[in-house]
Amino acid sequence: VGSVLGRRLGALGHVVTFVSRNPNNEKASVLRGLPGVVGVASSVAELIGQGEVFIYAGPYDHAKSVLEQSGDFGGAILV
C-alpha cells in the first residue's frame, strides 16, 4: 500500500520519502528512482521536522512500536 501511495503522490508532484527497515535493499533502490521520491530512510524518527504529512502504511501489528519510536511529530499530520 505504501509504495503505491508514494508512487501516486510523487507522480502528482509531491515530495516523497519512504521509510524501510532495509533502506539499502533492491526494493528501496527501485523506490528511489520514482518521480518525486527524494530518498528512503531507515526510521520515521529521521524524518521528524522534515515533513508536513506522514502516512503510516505498514503492518498493523507494528504500528504501535513504530509510532512510539518516532517521538513527537511536531505538528505534522499523521494518517
C-alpha positions in Angstrom: 0.0 0.0 0.0 2.8 2.4 0.9 4.7 2.1 -2.3 1.5 2.6 -4.4 0.6 5.7 -2.4 4.1 7.1 -2.7 4.2 6.4 -6.4 1.0 8.2 -7.0 1.8 11.2 -4.7 5.2 11.6 -6.4 3.7 11.4 -9.8 1.4 14.3 -8.8 4.3 16.4 -7.9 4.6 15.8 -4.1 7.9 15.2 -2.5 8.0 11.7 -1.0 10.4 9.9 1.3 9.8 6.3 2.1 10.8 4.5 5.4 12.0 1.0 5.2 13.5 -1.4 7.7 16.0 -2.2 4.9 16.7 1.1 3.2 19.6 -0.4 1.1 17.7 -3.4 -0.4 16.7 -3.7 -4.0 13.1 -2.6 -3.4 14.4 0.6 -1.8 16.6 1.2 -4.8 13.6 1.0 -7.1 11.6 3.4 -4.9 14.5 6.0 -5.0 14.2 6.1 -8.8 10.5 7.1 -8.8 9.3 10.6 -9.6 9.1 12.8 -6.6 11.0 10.4 -4.3 13.9 12.1 -2.5 15.0 9.1 -0.5 14.4 6.1 1.7 15.1 6.5 5.4 15.6 3.7 8.0 13.1 5.2 10.5 10.3 7.8 10.9 12.4 9.5 13.6 14.9 10.5 11.0 12.3 12.5 9.2 10.6 14.3 12.0 10.6 18.0 11.3 11.1 17.5 7.6 7.5 16.7 6.5 4.0 18.1 6.8 2.2 14.8 6.4 3.2 11.3 7.4 1.2 8.3 6.2 1.7 5.0 8.1 1.1 2.2 5.6 2.9 -0.6 7.4 1.6 -3.8 9.1 -1.0 -3.1 11.8 0.9 -5.2 14.4 4.0 -2.9 14.0 2.1 0.4 14.2 2.3 1.0 17.9 6.1 0.3 18.2 6.9 2.3 15.1 4.9 5.3 16.3 6.3 5.1 19.9 9.9 5.1 18.5 9.1 8.1 16.3 8.6 10.6 19.0 6.8 13.9 18.6 5.6 14.6 15.1 6.0 18.4 15.7 2.6 19.4 14.4 2.7 17.3 11.3 -0.4 15.3 10.2 -0.3 11.6 10.8 -2.6 9.4 8.6 
